[in-house]
Amino acid sequence: MRTIGIIGAGSWGTALANLLAGKGFCARVWDVDRDLLASLEQDRENRKYLPGVKLEDGVVIAETAEAAVLDAEFCLTAVPTQHFRAALAGVLPFLKPEMILVNVAKGIDRRSLLTVSQIVAEAAPGRAFAVLSGPSHAEEVGVNMPTTVVAASDDLAVAEAVQDLFMTEAFRVYTENDVLGVELGGALKNIIALGAGISDGMGYGDNTKAALMTRGLTEMARLGARLGARRETFFGLSGVGDLIVTCTSMHSRNRRCGVMIGEGVPPQEAVACVGMVVEGVETAEAAYGLAQRLGVEMPITESICAVLRGETTPGDALKFLMMRNKRHERENLL
C-alpha cells in the first residue's frame, strides 16, 4: 500500500487524510496534540475539528512525526502557517530526498513576512514542493461534496504528481506554476473574509459585502503583482474562487470571527470563541507589513488591522473606506 505522511490533524488535514485513504492509500497522520491523536485513534473520528466524518480504515495514527513520514511518497503539511517553520524543522531530517512536500495550509508568516514556499526555499533548498489551494472547506470535502482546487509547483511534473494523488470523482485538481500567486490568494482572502464578516455582523447587506470582496480582490492582486506573482492567478480558483467561498460560507472561521467583531465582541474574544485558528488575523498584520515595506496601497487591509488592534471601531473604519479620495476604479491595477 502506498503511504502518504500527513503532519497536522486539524479539520483540513483530517479531511485530506480521509480522501487519500478512500483512494486506497495509507494515510499516516501525526499532530503535536497527543490528546487529539488519542481521540482519533479511539473514536475513529475527529470530534474536535471535523465531527460527523468517520475515518477510513486507511487512516493510521502515527506516534511520532518520523513514523508518519517514514518511507512515504509525499509529506503533507497541514499546520497553521505561523507554526510551519517549526513543523518543517521537526520533520525535515526524516524526509527522503525524492519525497514531495505538499503544503495545504494558507497564510503568511508574521515574523518573517514569508510564504510557506519561501520558507521551504530557505530551509530546504532544492526540495520538491507544491501547494494545494482553492475554495475547499474541510466540512464539505469530508462528506465528498464536489470541490475543485489547484496544485501549484515550479516543476510541472511535481504539480501533476500532486494532481494525480488527489484527483477523485468529487475532488478535481488543476495544475499551476505560479506558486507565489496561489499562496498569496489563499492567504490574503482570509483578511477580506474578516471584513465581510464584520460587515455582516454590523447588519449591512449584499451591496456592502460585494464592494468589500471586489475591492479586496483588487488589493490582493496589487500586492501579489508587486511581489512577483501573476495578476491573472488572482482571478482563478485560488484567488477569486477562494475569496467567494470564504467571504460567504457558514464554514469560514474568518467570516465567523468577523461577524462577532461586527456585533461588538472584542477581537481577541472573537478569535477564542471560534475555537480554531483564524489565520486572517495574523495574515492581516503580515500583509500590512509587506504593503508598508513595498509601498503598496491596501486600505481594506489597513482598516482591518486597525480594528483588530482596537485602534478604531468597525463603524469608523467603514467611514474611512467610504470617504477616501475619489479614484478611477482600475487605478494602480493596470
C-alpha positions in Angstrom: 0.0 0.0 0.0 1.4 3.4 -1.0 1.9 5.7 2.0 1.3 9.4 2.5 2.6 11.2 5.6 0.4 14.0 7.0 1.6 16.5 9.6 -1.3 18.2 11.3 -4.7 16.7 12.3 -6.9 19.7 12.1 -10.1 19.7 10.0 -8.2 20.0 6.7 -5.5 17.5 7.4 -8.2 15.0 8.6 -10.4 15.6 5.5 -7.5 15.1 3.1 -6.3 12.0 5.0 -9.7 10.5 4.6 -9.8 11.4 0.9 -6.5 9.7 0.3 -7.4 6.6 2.4 -10.6 6.4 0.4 -8.4 6.1 -2.7 -6.5 3.2 -1.2 -3.5 5.0 0.2 -2.2 4.5 3.7 -2.6 8.0 5.2 -0.4 8.3 8.3 -1.4 11.3 10.5 0.6 12.9 13.2 0.0 16.0 15.3 1.7 17.8 18.2 -1.6 17.5 20.2 -1.3 14.0 21.7 -4.7 14.1 23.2 -6.2 14.8 19.8 -4.3 11.8 18.4 -5.6 9.6 21.2 -9.1 10.7 20.4 -8.7 10.0 16.7 -7.4 6.5 17.5 -10.2 5.7 19.9 -13.2 7.3 18.2 -12.1 7.0 14.6 -13.5 10.5 14.2 -12.1 14.0 14.6 -14.8 15.1 17.0 -12.9 18.4 17.8 -12.3 19.7 14.3 -14.3 17.6 11.8 -17.2 16.0 13.7 -19.5 13.5 12.0 -16.9 12.2 9.5 -15.8 8.7 10.3 -12.2 7.9 9.5 -11.5 5.5 6.7 -9.6 2.3 7.6 -6.6 3.5 5.7 -6.1 6.5 8.1 -3.3 5.4 10.5 -2.5 7.5 13.6 1.3 7.8 14.0 3.0 8.1 17.3 5.8 10.4 16.0 6.5 12.7 13.1 9.2 10.3 12.0 6.7 7.4 12.0 4.3 9.4 9.9 6.7 10.2 7.0 8.8 7.0 7.1 9.1 5.7 3.5 6.2 7.9 2.5 5.9 9.2 -1.1 4.5 12.6 -0.1 4.6 14.6 3.0 1.5 16.8 3.5 1.9 19.7 6.0 -1.5 20.9 7.3 -0.3 23.0 10.2 -1.1 26.8 10.8 1.3 28.9 8.8 2.6 30.6 11.9 3.9 27.2 13.1 5.1 25.9 9.8 8.8 26.7 10.2 8.9 24.7 13.5 7.0 21.8 12.0 9.3 21.7 9.0 12.4 21.6 11.2 10.9 18.8 13.1 10.1 16.6 10.1 12.9 17.6 7.6 15.5 15.1 8.9 13.2 12.2 8.1 12.2 13.2 4.6 13.7 11.1 1.7 15.4 13.3 -0.9 12.9 12.3 -3.6 9.8 12.9 -1.4 7.5 15.7 -2.5 6.5 18.2 0.2 2.9 19.5 -0.2 1.6 22.4 1.9 -2.2 22.7 2.3 -2.4 25.5 4.9 -2.9 29.2 4.0 -1.2 32.2 5.3 1.9 34.4 5.5 4.4 34.1 8.4 4.0 37.2 10.5 7.6 37.3 11.8 9.5 36.8 8.5 6.7 38.1 6.1 7.4 35.0 4.0 5.1 32.5 2.4 5.5 28.8 3.0 7.3 28.2 -0.3 9.8 30.9 0.6 10.4 29.3 4.0 10.9 25.9 2.3 13.4 27.5 -0.2 15.4 28.9 2.8 15.3 25.8 5.0 15.3 23.0 2.4 16.6 24.4 -1.0 16.0 22.1 -3.9 13.2 20.2 -2.1 10.4 19.2 -4.5 7.5 21.3 -3.3 3.9 22.1 -4.2 1.0 24.0 -2.6 -2.6 22.8 -2.8 -5.2 25.6 -2.5 -8.6 26.8 -3.6 -12.2 27.0 -2.4 -12.3 23.9 -0.2 -13.9 23.8 3.2 -12.9 20.6 5.0 -16.5 20.2 6.2 -17.6 19.7 2.6 -14.6 17.7 1.4 -15.1 15.4 4.3 -18.6 14.4 3.0 -17.5 14.2 -0.7 -19.2 17.4 -1.9 -17.8 18.3 -5.4 -14.7 20.5 -4.9 -12.1 22.0 -7.2 -8.6 23.2 -6.3 -5.2 24.0 -7.7 -1.9 22.2 -7.3 0.9 24.7 -7.9 4.7 24.0 -8.3 7.6 25.5 -10.1 8.1 22.0 -11.6 5.1 20.9 -13.7 5.9 17.2 -13.1 5.6 17.8 -9.4 2.3 19.6 -9.8 1.0 16.8 -12.0 2.1 14.2 -9.4 0.1 16.1 -6.7 -2.8 16.3 -9.2 -2.8 12.6 -9.7 -2.5 12.0 -6.0 -5.7 13.9 -5.0 -8.0 13.6 -8.0 -11.3 11.8 -7.4 -14.8 12.0 -8.8 -15.6 14.6 -6.1 -12.2 16.4 -5.9 -10.9 17.9 -9.1 -7.4 19.3 -9.2 -5.9 21.7 -11.8 -2.2 22.5 -12.1 -0.5 25.9 -11.9 3.1 27.1 -11.9 2.5 30.5 -10.2 3.3 29.2 -6.7 3.5 32.6 -5.1 0.2 33.8 -6.6 -1.6 30.7 -5.4 -0.2 31.1 -1.9 -1.0 34.8 -1.7 -4.5 34.2 -3.0 -5.2 31.6 -0.3 -3.6 33.8 2.4 -5.0 37.3 1.6 -8.6 36.3 1.0 -8.8 35.5 4.7 -8.3 39.2 5.5 -11.1 40.2 3.2 -13.3 37.4 4.8 -12.8 39.0 8.2 -14.0 42.3 6.7 -17.0 40.6 5.1 -17.9 39.0 8.4 -17.6 42.4 10.2 -19.9 43.9 7.6 -22.4 41.1 8.2 -22.2 41.5 11.9 -22.9 45.2 11.6 -26.1 44.4 9.8 -25.1 45.6 6.4 -26.2 43.8 3.2 -25.1 42.3 0.0 -24.1 45.6 -1.6 -21.5 46.2 1.2 -20.1 42.7 1.0 -19.9 42.8 -2.8 -17.9 46.0 -2.5 -15.5 44.6 0.1 -14.9 41.4 -2.0 -14.4 43.2 -5.2 -12.1 45.9 -3.9 -10.4 43.3 -1.7 -9.6 41.3 -4.8 -8.0 44.4 -6.2 -5.8 44.7 -3.1 -4.8 41.0 -3.3 -3.8 41.3 -7.0 -2.0 44.6 -6.4 0.2 43.2 -3.6 0.7 39.9 -5.5 1.9 41.6 -8.6 4.3 43.8 -6.6 5.8 40.6 -5.1 6.2 39.0 -8.4 3.0 36.9 -8.8 0.9 37.0 -11.9 -2.3 39.1 -11.7 -4.4 36.6 -13.6 -3.8 34.0 -10.9 -5.9 36.0 -8.5 -8.9 35.6 -10.9 -8.7 31.9 -10.7 -9.7 29.2 -8.1 -7.0 30.1 -5.6 -7.9 33.8 -5.8 -11.5 34.9 -6.5 -12.8 31.3 -6.1 -11.4 31.0 -2.5 -12.4 34.6 -1.8 -16.1 33.9 -2.7 -16.3 30.8 -0.5 -14.5 32.3 2.5 -16.5 35.5 2.5 -19.9 33.9 2.2 -19.8 30.5 3.8 -21.0 29.5 7.3 -18.0 27.2 7.5 -15.5 30.1 7.2 -13.7 30.6 10.5 -12.5 34.1 9.3 -16.0 35.2 8.4 -17.5 33.9 11.7 -14.8 35.7 13.7 -15.6 38.9 11.7 -19.3 38.6 12.4 -18.7 38.6 16.1 -16.4 41.6 15.9 -19.0 43.4 13.8 -21.5 42.6 16.6 -19.3 44.2 19.2 -17.3 41.3 20.5 -13.6 42.3 21.2 -11.3 40.8 18.6 -9.3 38.6 20.9 -12.5 37.2 22.5 -14.0 36.6 19.0 -10.9 34.5 18.0 -11.2 32.5 21.2 -14.9 31.8 20.6 -14.2 30.4 17.1 -12.1 27.7 18.8 -9.8 27.1 15.8 -7.0 29.1 14.2 -8.3 32.3 12.5 -5.4 32.6 10.0 -6.6 36.0 8.7 -5.8 37.7 12.0 -2.0 37.0 11.8 -2.0 37.3 8.0 -3.5 40.8 8.1 -0.5 42.1 10.1 1.9 40.3 7.8 0.2 41.6 4.6 0.1 45.1 6.1 3.8 44.8 6.9 4.6 43.8 3.3 2.4 46.6 1.9 4.3 49.2 4.0 7.7 47.8 3.1 6.8 47.8 -0.7 4.7 51.0 -0.8 1.6 49.2 -1.9 -1.8 50.8 -1.1 -4.1 48.3 0.8 -6.8 50.4 2.6 -9.1 47.5 3.4 -6.2 45.5 5.0 -5.0 48.6 6.8 -8.5 49.2 8.2 -9.0 45.6 9.3 -5.6 45.7 11.1 -6.7 48.9 12.9 -9.9 47.2 14.0 -8.1 44.1 15.2 -5.7 46.2 17.2 -8.5 48.1 18.8 -7.3 51.4 17.3 -10.6 52.1 15.6 -14.2 50.8 15.5 -15.7 48.9 12.6 -18.0 51.9 12.0 -15.2 54.4 11.8 -13.2 52.0 9.6 -16.1 51.8 7.2 -16.4 55.5 7.1 -12.7 55.9 6.4 -13.0 53.5 3.4 -16.1 55.1 2.0 -14.8 58.7 2.3 -11.3 58.2 0.8 -10.3 60.4 -2.1 -12.1 59.9 -5.4 -10.4 57.3 -7.7 -10.6 55.6 -11.1 -11.7 52.0 -10.5 -8.7 50.5 -12.1 -6.1 53.0 -10.8 -2.9 51.3 -9.7 -4.1 48.0 -11.1 -3.4 48.4 -14.8 
